[in-house]
Amino acid sequence: MTKSSHILICHGTACVSSESREVYKALEKAIDEAGLADQVRIVHTGCFGFCARGPIILIHPGGVMYCEVSVGDVKEIIEEHIKKGNIVERLLYRDPETKEKKTGFDAINFFRNQTRVVLRNCGQINPDDIHEYIAKDGYKALGKALKEMTPNQVIAEIKKSGLRGRGGGGFPTGLKWELTAKSSGDTKYVICNADEGDPGAFMDRSILEGDPHSVLEAMAIAGYAIGARQGFVYVRAEYAIAVERVSHAIEQARELGLLGKNLFETDFAFDIEVRLGAGAFVCGEETALITSIEGNRGEPRPRPPFPAQKGLWGNPTLINNVETLANIPAIILNGAEWFTQFGTERSRGTKVFALAGKINNTGLIEVPMGATLRHVIYDIGGGIPDGKNLKAVQTGGPSGGCIPAHLLDTPIEYDTLLELGSMMGSGGMIVLDESDCMVDIAKFYLEFTRDESCGKCTPCRIGTKRLLEILERITEGRGKEDDIPLLQELAEGIKETSLCGLGQSAPNPVLSTLRYFKDEYMAHVRDKVCPAGVCKKLSRIRIIPEECKKCGLCARECPVGAIKGKPRETHEIDPEKCTKCEACLKKCPFGAIRK
């Protein structure tokens, strides 16, 4: 029986952590109690992308979207929307500027300013039902490749599309396929790199959770193109939902004959297995990933030989990341010329970003290559909260750099970002405002890369540690002016001499902040002041006398008795006693205390 209403509820990681599963169960119960089980279908989907507003549900017909839905909202949704056809306005998205309530995707800037190719099915289908993927033309591209194209024609189409690797390096995808296909060897492998480890990045995770079959289909197409019969999805074990869904998708594809032997009644055979990573950031580097699959500690190998020549167990191996692969079915099905309508001459297609930090709309977005940072931050992200000013955008995760606000009109392209001292990376994008200290930001990323270094090569193992020690001195008020050129020299040396991409890109946050925010470094070392008030040992908290209301709230809140002043007298903070806990700053209702 056809259902008259469909309720789609996000079951991506962000919404699950906000109890979307409990909302799902409450919806089931409420629908049963209302006697509507034969009229209403509930569907769990992957990530809609609007993570800041989850849990999200979408109701058809009408395409009405409700945000931040809780278990307590379920009864009203069923009674008012499903039974009576009345929209529950309090659960609608409210535009932060106009305060206008929006009912659907097309009316919300976050969605309507995107172009979705990779995320085309995420939030639209049940990722656990292969038939819903097939209804969206799923596996049609694989059938086309096997029935209508030779392996060389498949590779030629990918080359013609201009697709470049979305995992960070931007290497031409078709060229990588061609090199692997031409390598001699009876046994070849295809690996999906899902070892996404950048802080704040969740692009690959969301694709595997919301549209796993697009990746499996792409791997089979790649296997046909290069002459491989076996594929591996290497995914970190803590991505529990992604692991569960991709494993289930593999089982379903096998049951329908879309993986295994004689695919589409041809003599081509291809199967896929899941391999779990232990969460080492360095295993995002392809040779370290290969070493991990082989059962050894994840450490990079010198290149050449490249994996395309000698990879997994010494055999030619093709490695692409999740987002790169998710583009493949659409390219094969629609043609390379269709794909080239998106993006720019040097950077074709679209790019998925995890938008986070000091921005109103955090979440997962997809835009054409060449879109500007301004477009992403203001038209999609909704700008900076609390009326603060944008300071910088950090792209490329811990391997990327910080781009200052005056370069906001920079187009997002591989080569353009590199010229600015940053990189595309896998797609992390962290927005920073005036309250962020750029020296502290560089230190934060150095702490991460220092901890994640495998230790195999000296420049990365020792160099990142020394860089971090200098940054710690500077942020603690022990820095010297000589530290600035030392930072520059050491960072450049690590970049040039490290074995793999982790070490070669680890200095980027330092080099880019030195390039654009050198005045902040000088303030730390010369004036012993942190302009943003972030570095505690270089910041001061004081009461503005002309704004103090003499209420005494701050003095009563101070845990160490550092605030002097009798009732109805202007108060002062004793800098010798102050621990900079900020309790007084948070307590003052008049904004008379500043950092």
C-alpha positions as CSV (number, residue, x, y, z in Angstrom):
1,M,0.0,0.0,0.0
2,T,1.3,3.5,-0.9
3,K,1.9,5.7,2.1
4,S,0.4,9.2,1.9
5,S,3.1,10.8,4.0
6,H,6.8,10.2,4.4
7,I,8.8,11.4,7.4
8,L,12.6,11.5,6.7
9,I,14.7,11.8,9.9
10,C,18.5,12.3,9.9
11,H,20.5,9.5,11.3
12,G,23.9,10.9,10.6
13,T,26.4,11.0,13.5
14,A,25.7,14.6,14.5
15,C,21.9,14.0,14.7
16,V,22.3,10.6,16.4
17,S,24.4,12.3,19.1
18,S,21.4,14.7,19.5
19,E,19.1,11.7,20.0
20,S,17.5,11.4,16.6
21,R,17.2,7.7,17.2
22,E,15.0,8.4,20.2
23,V,12.9,10.8,18.1
24,Y,12.6,8.0,15.5
25,K,11.3,5.6,18.1
26,A,8.9,8.2,19.5
27,L,7.6,8.8,15.9
28,E,6.9,5.1,15.4
29,K,5.1,4.9,18.7
30,A,3.0,8.0,18.1
31,I,2.0,6.9,14.6
32,D,1.0,3.5,15.9
33,E,-1.1,5.0,18.7
34,A,-2.8,7.3,16.2
35,G,-3.7,4.4,13.9
36,L,-1.7,5.9,11.0
37,A,0.8,3.1,10.4
38,D,-0.7,2.3,7.1
39,Q,-0.6,5.9,5.9
40,V,2.8,7.2,7.2
41,R,6.3,5.9,6.5
42,I,9.3,6.9,8.6
43,V,12.7,6.8,6.8
44,H,16.0,7.2,8.5
45,T,18.5,9.0,6.2
46,G,22.1,10.1,6.1
47,C,23.3,13.6,7.0
48,F,21.3,16.5,5.6
49,G,24.3,18.7,6.3
50,F,22.7,21.3,8.6
51,C,24.4,19.8,11.6
52,A,23.9,22.9,13.8
53,R,20.2,22.5,13.7
54,G,19.8,18.8,14.3
55,P,17.9,16.6,14.8
56,I,16.3,17.4,11.5
57,I,13.2,15.8,10.0
58,L,11.7,16.4,6.5
59,I,8.0,15.7,5.8
60,H,6.6,14.9,2.4
61,P,4.4,15.9,0.7
62,G,5.3,19.5,1.0
63,G,9.0,19.2,1.9
64,V,8.6,20.9,5.3
65,M,11.7,20.8,7.4
66,Y,11.7,20.9,11.2
67,C,14.9,21.7,13.1
68,E,16.1,20.7,16.6
69,V,13.3,18.2,17.0
70,S,13.1,16.5,20.4
71,V,11.1,13.6,21.7
72,G,8.7,16.1,23.3
73,D,7.9,17.6,19.9
74,V,6.7,14.4,18.3
75,K,3.1,14.3,19.5
76,E,2.5,17.8,18.2
77,I,4.0,17.0,14.8
78,I,1.7,14.0,14.4
79,E,-1.4,15.7,15.7
80,E,-1.0,19.0,13.9
81,H,1.0,18.3,10.8
82,I,0.2,14.7,9.9
83,K,-3.4,14.7,11.0
84,K,-4.6,18.2,10.4
85,G,-2.1,19.5,7.8
86,N,-1.0,22.4,10.0
87,I,2.7,23.4,10.0
88,V,4.3,23.5,13.5
89,E,5.8,26.9,13.1
90,R,7.9,26.9,16.2
91,L,10.1,24.1,14.8
92,L,10.8,25.8,11.5
93,Y,14.2,27.3,10.7
94,R,14.3,31.0,11.4
95,D,16.6,33.2,9.3
96,P,19.1,34.8,11.7
97,E,18.9,38.2,9.9
98,T,15.3,38.6,8.8
99,K,13.9,36.4,11.5
100,E,11.6,35.0,8.8
101,K,10.5,31.4,9.2
102,K,11.4,29.1,6.4
103,T,9.5,25.9,5.5
104,G,11.8,24.0,3.1
105,F,15.3,23.5,1.7
106,D,14.7,25.9,-1.3
107,A,13.9,28.8,1.0
108,I,17.0,28.4,3.3
109,N,20.2,30.1,2.2
110,F,22.3,27.3,3.6
111,F,20.8,24.8,1.1
112,R,19.9,26.9,-1.9
113,N,23.4,28.3,-2.3
114,Q,24.9,24.8,-2.7
115,T,25.4,22.6,-5.7
116,R,25.2,19.0,-4.7
117,V,26.8,16.3,-6.8
118,V,28.7,14.2,-4.2
119,L,25.9,14.8,-1.6
120,R,23.1,14.3,-4.1
121,N,21.6,11.4,-2.2
122,C,22.6,12.2,1.4
123,G,19.5,13.0,3.4
124,Q,17.3,11.9,0.5
125,I,17.4,8.1,0.7
126,N,17.6,5.4,3.3
127,P,21.3,4.3,3.1
128,D,20.4,0.8,4.4
129,D,18.1,0.1,1.5
130,I,19.9,-0.6,-1.8
131,H,16.6,-0.4,-3.7
132,E,16.3,3.3,-2.8
133,Y,19.8,3.9,-4.2
134,I,18.9,1.9,-7.4
135,A,15.7,4.1,-7.7
136,K,18.1,7.1,-7.9
137,D,19.9,5.5,-10.9
138,G,22.3,3.6,-8.6
139,Y,24.5,1.0,-10.3
140,K,23.4,2.3,-13.7
141,A,26.9,3.7,-14.2
142,L,28.5,0.4,-13.5
143,G,26.2,-1.3,-16.0
144,K,27.0,1.3,-18.6
145,A,30.8,0.9,-18.0
146,L,30.6,-2.9,-18.2
147,K,28.2,-3.1,-21.2
148,E,29.0,-0.1,-23.3
149,M,32.6,1.0,-22.5
150,T,36.1,-0.6,-22.6
151,P,38.4,-0.1,-19.6
152,N,40.4,2.5,-21.6
153,Q,37.2,4.4,-22.4
154,V,36.3,4.6,-18.8
155,I,39.7,5.9,-17.9
156,A,39.6,8.4,-20.8
157,E,36.2,9.7,-19.5
158,I,37.6,10.3,-16.0
159,K,40.6,12.1,-17.5
160,K,38.4,14.2,-19.7
161,S,36.3,15.2,-16.6
162,G,39.3,16.9,-15.0
163,L,38.5,15.3,-11.6
164,R,41.3,15.7,-9.1
165,G,41.8,13.8,-5.9
166,R,39.6,15.2,-3.1
167,G,41.8,13.7,-0.3
168,G,44.2,16.6,-0.2
169,G,46.9,16.3,-2.9
170,G,44.7,17.1,-5.9
171,F,46.4,14.6,-8.2
172,P,44.5,14.1,-11.4
173,T,42.3,11.0,-10.8
174,G,42.2,9.8,-14.4
175,L,46.0,9.9,-14.6
176,K,46.3,7.8,-11.4
177,W,43.9,5.3,-12.9
178,E,45.8,5.2,-16.1
179,L,49.2,4.7,-14.4
180,T,47.7,1.8,-12.3
181,A,46.1,0.2,-15.4
182,K,49.4,0.3,-17.3
183,S,51.4,-1.3,-14.4
184,S,52.3,-4.9,-15.0
185,G,50.9,-7.5,-12.7
186,D,48.1,-10.1,-12.7
187,T,46.8,-9.0,-9.3
188,K,45.7,-5.4,-8.6
189,Y,43.7,-3.7,-5.9
190,V,41.4,-0.8,-5.4
191,I,41.4,0.9,-2.0
192,C,38.9,3.5,-0.7
193,N,40.7,5.8,1.8
194,A,38.2,6.6,4.5
195,D,40.8,7.3,7.1
196,E,39.5,10.9,7.7
197,G,41.4,12.3,10.7
198,D,41.4,16.1,10.3
199,P,40.0,17.9,13.4
200,G,36.5,19.1,12.6
201,A,36.3,17.2,9.3
202,F,33.4,14.8,8.6
203,M,33.0,14.7,4.8
204,D,33.9,11.1,4.2
205,R,32.1,9.9,7.2
206,S,28.9,11.5,6.1
207,I,29.1,10.2,2.6
208,L,29.6,6.6,3.9
209,E,26.8,7.0,6.3
210,G,24.4,8.6,3.9
211,D,25.2,7.1,0.5
212,P,27.6,4.1,0.8
213,H,26.5,2.5,-2.4
214,S,27.9,5.4,-4.5
215,V,31.4,4.5,-3.2
216,L,31.0,0.8,-3.7
217,E,29.7,1.4,-7.3
218,A,32.7,3.7,-8.0
219,M,35.1,1.1,-6.7
220,A,33.7,-1.6,-9.0
221,I,34.0,0.8,-11.9
222,A,37.6,1.6,-10.9
223,G,38.3,-2.2,-10.6
224,Y,37.0,-2.7,-14.2
225,A,39.1,0.2,-15.5
226,I,42.4,-0.9,-14.0
227,G,42.0,-4.7,-14.1
228,A,41.4,-5.3,-10.3
229,R,39.1,-7.9,-8.8
230,Q,39.4,-6.9,-5.1
231,G,38.7,-3.7,-3.2
232,F,39.2,-2.6,0.3
233,V,37.4,0.2,2.3
234,Y,39.9,1.4,4.9
235,V,37.9,3.2,7.5
236,R,38.8,4.2,11.0
237,A,37.1,2.0,13.6
238,E,35.6,4.9,15.6
239,Y,33.3,5.7,12.6
240,A,30.9,3.1,14.0
241,I,27.9,4.2,12.0
242,A,29.8,4.4,8.8
243,V,31.4,1.0,9.3
244,E,28.0,-0.5,10.0
245,R,26.3,1.0,6.9
246,V,29.1,0.3,4.4
247,S,29.3,-3.3,5.7
248,H,25.6,-3.7,5.2
249,A,25.7,-2.1,1.8
250,I,28.4,-4.6,0.7
251,E,26.2,-7.5,1.8
252,Q,23.2,-6.1,-0.1
253,A,25.2,-5.5,-3.2
254,R,26.4,-9.2,-3.1
255,E,22.9,-10.5,-2.6
256,L,21.7,-8.6,-5.8
257,G,24.8,-9.7,-7.8
258,L,26.3,-6.2,-7.9
259,L,29.4,-7.4,-6.2
260,G,31.0,-10.8,-6.8
261,K,31.3,-12.8,-10.0
262,N,29.8,-12.2,-13.4
263,L,28.6,-8.6,-12.8
264,F,25.9,-7.6,-15.2
265,E,26.2,-11.0,-16.9
266,T,29.8,-10.3,-17.9
267,D,33.0,-12.1,-17.0
268,F,34.1,-9.3,-14.7
269,A,34.3,-10.1,-11.0
270,F,34.9,-7.7,-8.2
271,D,34.4,-7.8,-4.4
272,I,35.0,-5.5,-1.5
273,E,36.0,-6.0,2.1
274,V,36.2,-3.5,5.0
275,R,39.4,-3.0,6.9
276,L,39.4,-1.0,10.1
277,G,42.1,1.5,11.0
278,A,43.1,2.3,14.6
279,G,42.7,6.0,14.2
280,A,46.3,7.1,13.3
281,F,46.2,10.3,11.4
282,V,49.3,9.3,9.4
283,C,47.3,6.4,7.8
284,G,45.6,9.0,5.7
285,E,48.9,8.9,3.8
286,E,48.5,6.2,1.2
287,T,51.7,4.2,1.8
288,A,51.1,4.2,5.5
289,L,47.5,3.1,4.9
290,I,48.8,0.2,2.7
291,T,51.3,-0.8,5.5
292,S,48.4,-0.8,8.0
293,I,46.2,-3.1,5.8
294,E,49.1,-5.5,5.5
295,G,49.0,-5.9,9.3
296,N,52.0,-3.7,10.2
297,R,52.3,-0.4,12.1
298,G,51.1,2.4,9.9
299,E,54.2,4.1,8.7
300,P,54.9,5.8,5.3
301,R,57.3,4.3,2.7
302,P,59.7,6.3,0.5
303,R,58.3,7.0,-3.0
304,P,59.0,6.0,-5.7
305,P,57.9,3.3,-6.2
306,F,54.4,4.7,-6.0
307,P,51.4,2.5,-5.0
308,A,50.2,2.5,-8.7
309,Q,53.5,0.6,-9.4
310,K,54.0,-1.3,-6.2
311,G,51.4,-1.1,-3.5
312,L,49.4,-3.5,-1.4
313,W,51.4,-6.7,-0.9
314,G,53.7,-5.5,-3.7
315,N,51.0,-5.3,-6.3
316,P,49.8,-2.2,-8.3
317,T,47.2,-0.5,-6.2
318,L,44.7,2.4,-6.9
319,I,43.9,4.5,-3.8
320,N,41.2,7.2,-3.9
321,N,39.4,8.8,-1.0
322,V,35.7,8.6,-0.4
323,E,34.7,12.0,-1.9
324,T,36.7,11.3,-5.1
325,L,35.0,8.0,-5.6
326,A,31.6,9.4,-4.9
327,N,32.0,11.6,-8.1
328,I,32.7,8.6,-10.4
329,P,29.1,7.2,-10.9
330,A,27.8,10.6,-11.8
331,I,30.6,11.3,-14.3
332,I,30.2,7.9,-16.0
333,L,26.4,8.2,-16.2
334,N,26.2,11.8,-17.3
335,G,29.5,12.2,-19.1
336,A,32.6,14.2,-18.6
337,E,31.2,17.3,-20.3
338,W,28.4,17.4,-17.8
339,F,30.9,17.4,-15.0
340,T,33.0,20.1,-16.4
341,Q,30.2,22.6,-16.2
342,F,31.0,22.8,-12.5
343,G,34.2,24.5,-11.3
344,T,37.0,26.1,-13.1
345,E,39.5,25.3,-15.8
346,R,42.1,24.0,-13.3
347,S,39.7,22.7,-10.7
348,R,36.7,20.9,-12.1
349,G,33.6,19.8,-10.3
350,T,32.4,20.6,-6.8
351,K,34.0,20.3,-3.3
352,V,32.5,19.2,0.0
353,F,33.5,21.1,3.1
354,A,33.0,20.7,6.8
355,L,32.2,24.2,7.8
356,A,32.9,24.9,11.5
357,G,34.2,27.4,14.0
358,K,32.9,30.9,14.6
359,I,30.1,30.8,12.1
360,N,26.3,30.8,12.4
361,N,25.6,27.8,10.2
362,T,27.9,24.9,10.9
363,G,27.6,21.7,8.9
364,L,28.4,19.9,5.7
365,I,28.2,21.9,2.4
366,E,29.0,21.4,-1.3
367,V,29.9,24.2,-3.7
368,P,31.4,24.4,-7.2
369,M,35.2,24.8,-7.3
370,G,35.9,28.5,-7.8
371,A,33.3,29.7,-5.3
372,T,34.8,32.4,-3.1
373,L,35.4,32.1,0.6
374,R,33.1,35.0,1.1
375,H,30.2,33.1,-0.6
376,V,30.8,30.1,1.6
377,I,31.1,32.1,4.9
378,Y,28.3,34.6,4.4
379,D,25.8,33.3,1.8
380,I,25.9,29.7,3.1
381,G,27.4,29.9,6.6
382,G,25.3,32.9,7.6
383,G,28.3,35.0,8.7
384,I,30.0,35.5,12.1
385,P,27.8,35.3,15.3
386,D,27.5,37.9,18.0
387,G,28.4,40.8,15.6
388,K,32.1,39.9,15.7
389,N,34.5,40.4,12.8
390,L,36.0,37.7,10.7
391,K,39.7,37.3,11.2
392,A,40.8,34.3,9.1
393,V,39.7,31.0,7.5
394,Q,41.7,27.9,8.2
395,T,41.4,25.5,5.3
396,G,42.9,22.0,4.8
397,G,42.8,20.8,8.4
398,P,46.1,20.6,10.4
399,S,48.0,20.4,7.1
400,G,46.5,23.7,5.8
401,G,47.0,27.3,6.5
402,C,45.2,30.4,7.7
403,I,43.8,32.8,5.1
404,P,43.2,36.4,6.4
405,A,39.9,38.2,6.1
406,H,41.2,40.7,3.4
407,L,41.5,37.7,1.0
408,L,37.9,36.6,1.3
409,D,37.2,37.0,-2.4
410,T,39.8,34.3,-3.1
411,P,38.3,31.5,-5.3
412,I,38.4,28.1,-3.8
413,E,40.8,26.2,-6.1
414,Y,43.7,23.8,-5.6
415,D,46.4,26.0,-7.0
416,T,45.0,29.3,-5.6
417,L,44.9,28.0,-2.1
418,L,48.5,26.7,-2.4
419,E,49.6,30.1,-3.6
420,L,48.2,31.6,-0.4
421,G,50.1,29.2,1.8
422,S,47.1,26.9,2.5
423,M,45.6,24.0,0.7
424,M,42.4,22.3,-0.2
425,G,43.1,19.3,2.0
426,S,40.2,16.9,2.5
427,G,37.8,19.8,3.1
428,G,38.0,21.1,6.6
429,M,37.1,24.8,6.9
430,I,37.4,26.5,10.3
431,V,36.2,30.1,10.6
432,L,38.1,32.3,13.1
433,D,37.0,35.6,14.5
434,E,38.6,38.5,16.3
435,S,38.6,36.6,19.6
436,D,41.1,34.0,18.2
437,C,44.8,34.2,18.7
438,M,46.7,33.2,15.6
439,V,49.8,32.1,17.5
440,D,47.6,29.9,19.7
441,I,45.9,28.5,16.6
442,A,49.3,27.5,15.1
443,K,50.2,25.9,18.4
444,F,47.0,23.9,18.5
445,Y,47.6,22.4,15.1
446,L,51.3,21.7,15.9
447,E,50.2,19.9,19.0
448,F,48.0,17.6,16.8
449,T,50.7,16.9,14.2
450,R,53.4,16.4,16.8
451,D,51.2,13.8,18.5
452,E,50.2,12.1,15.2
453,S,53.7,11.9,13.7
454,C,54.7,8.2,13.3
455,G,58.3,9.1,14.2
456,K,59.9,7.3,11.3
457,C,61.7,10.4,9.9
458,T,63.7,12.8,11.9
459,P,62.5,16.1,10.4
460,C,58.9,15.4,11.4
461,R,59.6,13.5,14.7
462,I,62.0,16.1,16.1
463,G,61.2,19.2,14.0
464,T,57.5,19.4,15.0
465,K,58.4,19.0,18.6
466,R,60.9,21.9,18.4
467,L,58.4,24.1,16.5
468,L,55.9,23.4,19.3
469,E,58.4,24.2,22.0
470,I,59.1,27.7,20.4
471,L,55.4,28.4,20.1
472,E,54.8,27.4,23.7
473,R,57.6,29.8,24.8
474,I,56.0,32.6,22.8
475,T,52.5,32.1,24.2
476,E,53.8,31.9,27.8
477,G,55.6,35.2,27.5
478,R,59.1,33.7,27.3
479,G,59.6,34.3,23.6
480,K,62.4,36.4,22.1
481,E,62.5,38.3,18.8
482,D,65.1,35.8,17.5
483,D,62.4,33.1,17.8
484,I,60.5,34.5,14.8
485,P,63.2,33.9,12.1
486,L,64.0,30.6,13.9
487,L,60.4,29.5,13.5
488,Q,60.5,30.4,9.8
489,E,63.7,28.6,9.1
490,L,62.8,25.4,11.0
491,A,59.3,25.3,9.4
492,E,60.7,25.5,5.9
493,G,63.3,22.8,6.7
494,I,60.7,20.4,8.0
495,K,58.5,21.1,4.9
496,E,61.4,20.3,2.5
497,T,62.9,17.2,4.1
498,S,60.1,15.2,5.7
499,L,59.3,11.7,4.3
500,C,55.6,12.0,3.8
501,G,52.7,14.5,3.4
502,L,52.1,14.7,7.2
503,G,55.6,16.2,7.9
504,Q,55.7,18.1,4.6
505,S,52.5,20.0,5.4
506,A,52.7,20.2,9.3
507,P,54.5,23.6,9.2
508,N,51.8,25.2,7.1
509,P,49.8,26.7,10.0
510,V,53.0,28.2,11.3
511,L,54.2,29.6,8.0
512,S,50.8,31.0,7.0
513,T,50.3,32.8,10.4
514,L,53.8,34.2,10.2
515,R,53.0,35.4,6.7
516,Y,49.8,37.1,7.5
517,F,49.8,37.7,11.2
518,K,53.4,38.5,12.0
519,D,52.3,41.5,14.1
520,E,50.6,39.1,16.6
521,Y,53.8,37.2,17.0
522,M,55.7,40.4,17.6
523,A,53.1,41.5,20.2
524,H,53.7,38.3,22.0
525,V,57.5,38.4,22.0
526,R,58.2,42.2,22.1
527,D,55.2,43.6,24.1
528,K,54.4,40.4,26.1
529,V,50.8,40.9,25.2
530,C,48.3,38.6,23.5
531,P,46.1,41.0,21.4
532,A,43.1,38.5,21.4
533,G,43.4,37.9,25.2
534,V,43.7,34.1,24.6
535,C,47.1,33.3,26.0
536,K,46.5,33.5,29.7
537,K,50.0,34.4,30.8
538,L,50.0,37.3,28.4
539,S,46.5,38.6,29.0
540,R,45.1,40.9,31.7
541,I,41.6,41.2,33.0
542,R,40.6,44.7,34.2
543,I,37.6,46.7,35.2
544,I,36.8,49.8,33.2
545,P,36.3,52.5,35.9
546,E,33.8,54.6,34.0
547,E,31.6,51.6,33.3
548,C,31.7,50.0,36.7
549,K,28.3,50.2,38.5
550,K,29.8,49.5,41.9
551,C,27.4,46.6,42.5
552,G,30.0,44.2,44.0
553,L,28.9,41.2,42.0
554,C,32.3,40.6,40.6
555,A,34.0,40.7,44.0
556,R,31.6,38.1,45.4
557,E,32.2,35.9,42.4
558,C,36.0,36.0,42.5
559,P,37.2,32.7,44.0
560,V,40.6,34.1,45.0
561,G,39.7,37.5,46.4
562,A,41.6,39.4,43.7
563,I,39.0,42.2,43.4
564,K,39.3,45.1,45.7
565,G,36.7,47.8,46.5
566,K,34.1,48.5,49.1
567,P,30.3,48.4,48.2
568,R,29.3,51.4,46.1
569,E,32.9,52.1,45.2
570,T,34.6,51.4,41.9
571,H,36.3,48.1,42.0
572,E,39.8,47.1,40.9
573,I,41.5,43.7,40.1
574,D,44.8,42.9,41.7
575,P,46.9,41.5,38.9
576,E,49.2,39.6,41.3
577,K,46.3,37.6,42.8
578,C,44.2,37.2,39.6
579,T,44.2,33.7,38.1
580,K,42.4,34.9,35.0
581,C,39.6,32.4,35.5
582,E,37.2,34.9,33.9
583,A,34.5,34.3,36.5
584,C,34.1,38.0,37.1
585,L,34.0,38.7,33.4
586,K,31.2,36.3,32.9
587,K,29.3,37.5,35.9
588,C,29.3,41.2,35.2
589,P,25.9,42.1,33.6
590,F,27.1,45.5,32.5
591,G,30.1,44.6,30.3
592,A,32.4,46.6,32.5
593,I,35.1,43.9,32.8
594,R,37.3,43.4,29.7
595,K,40.1,41.0,28.8
